[in-house]
Amino acid sequence: MLVNIDVKKCINCGKCAEICPVEAISDNGESYQIDNSICIYCLACERECPQEAILVEYDKKFDASLHSAKNKNRSNNDVLTEKKELAKVLRFIVEETIAPFLEKAFLLFIDGAERFFKDKKYR
């Protein structure tokens, strides 16, 4: 898999870089770029982009190598293992912090709606 930015669609808002949990997206002064050797392919950037400028492509050649010059002394398996472990950590963070918050917010919303409709004016 490769994740890239379509510079023709990108408006350089920086939302993709802000949401990237591993800082794989950087601004080179003219546009944003994704370092696929760092990317964990969570695709948060794709969901965040208001211009749909994030391109996700399957590339067998890249998937076979999985590592850049920075990782040349590491095996593909080591790189995959590291990315899988990071994905587990991120999943834990979401499940333990964000999900409970959303659940509480939803319950507060439901409680507020019940109170609204129990008011005598709206019976």
Buried (B, 14 or more C-beta within 10 A) or exposed (E): EBBEBEEEEBEBBEBBBEBBBBEBBEEEEEEBBBBBBBBBBBEBBBEBBEBEBBEEEEEEEBEEBBBEEEBEEEEEEEBEEEBEEBBEEBEEEEEEEEEEEEEEEEEEEEEEEEEEEEEEEEE
